[in-house]
C-alpha cells in the first residue's frame, strides 16, 4: 500500500524522506501528502523529529515540488500533458477546471489548491502554461505552501497518538476552514481598502 510505504520511508529517513516524498507528491505521484505531514506531526509529538526542522523541511519540499510543476508547465506545456499527463494526474479535464478557477478567483487558487488532493500540482502546471510571471506565482504558491504545511504538521503534533484515527476525516474540514479564512481575509481587506478611499 502506498501510504504504508511512504510512512515507512519517512520513519527510516526522517527529514530527507519527508522532503523527497513531498517533492514527488506535489509533482504528481500518488503520495498521500496530508497524511504524511500529519504523521510527521505525530513524530514531532513523540520527540522523534523537531517541530521547526520538520516544518522547514516540509515547506522546502512543497516549494520545490510546486516550482518543478510550474516550470514543466511553462517549458513543456500541452505536449507533455498529451504524452505523460495521465501518469502525473495532469489531464486536460483537470487543466480546464483549474483554468476556470483562475478566471473566477485569480491567483488565490494557488494558495487554496494545496488543500485539494490531485489539484495542487495542476494549479502550478496551469500557471506555468498560462505564462504567469514567476514572482506572483512564487508569492501565492509559497504562501499557500506555508499555510498547508503548518496546518497539517501542527495538526499531527496536536493529535499525537490519535493522528491516524482522525487525519483523513479532518482533511475534508480543514479545506473548508481554510476557505472560510481566505474569504474572511479578503472581505476584511476589501473593507479596509474601501474605507481608506473614502
Secondary structure as the mmCIF struct_conf table of DSSP 4:
data_model
#
loop_
_struct_conf.conf_type_id
_struct_conf.id
_struct_conf.beg_label_comp_id
_struct_conf.beg_label_asym_id
_struct_conf.beg_label_seq_id
_struct_conf.end_label_comp_id
_struct_conf.end_label_asym_id
_struct_conf.end_label_seq_id
HELX_RH_AL_P HELX_RH_AL_P1 UNK A 2 UNK A 27
TURN_TY1_P TURN_TY1_P1 UNK A 28 UNK A 28
HELX_RH_AL_P HELX_RH_AL_P2 UNK A 33 UNK A 45
TURN_TY1_P TURN_TY1_P2 UNK A 46 UNK A 47
BEND BEND1 UNK A 48 UNK A 49
HELX_RH_AL_P HELX_RH_AL_P3 UNK A 51 UNK A 75
TURN_TY1_P TURN_TY1_P3 UNK A 76 UNK A 77
HELX_RH_AL_P HELX_RH_AL_P4 UNK A 78 UNK A 88
TURN_TY1_P TURN_TY1_P4 UNK A 89 UNK A 89
HELX_RH_AL_P HELX_RH_AL_P5 UNK A 92 UNK A 105
TURN_TY1_P TURN_TY1_P5 UNK A 106 UNK A 107
HELX_RH_AL_P HELX_RH_AL_P6 UNK A 108 UNK A 112
HELX_RH_3T_P HELX_RH_3T_P1 UNK A 113 UNK A 115
BEND BEND2 UNK A 116 UNK A 116
TURN_TY1_P TURN_TY1_P6 UNK A 117 UNK A 119
HELX_RH_AL_P HELX_RH_AL_P7 UNK A 120 UNK A 129
TURN_TY1_P TURN_TY1_P7 UNK A 130 UNK A 131
HELX_RH_AL_P HELX_RH_AL_P8 UNK A 134 UNK A 159
HELX_RH_3T_P HELX_RH_3T_P2 UNK A 160 UNK A 162
HELX_RH_AL_P HELX_RH_AL_P9 UNK A 163 UNK A 197
#
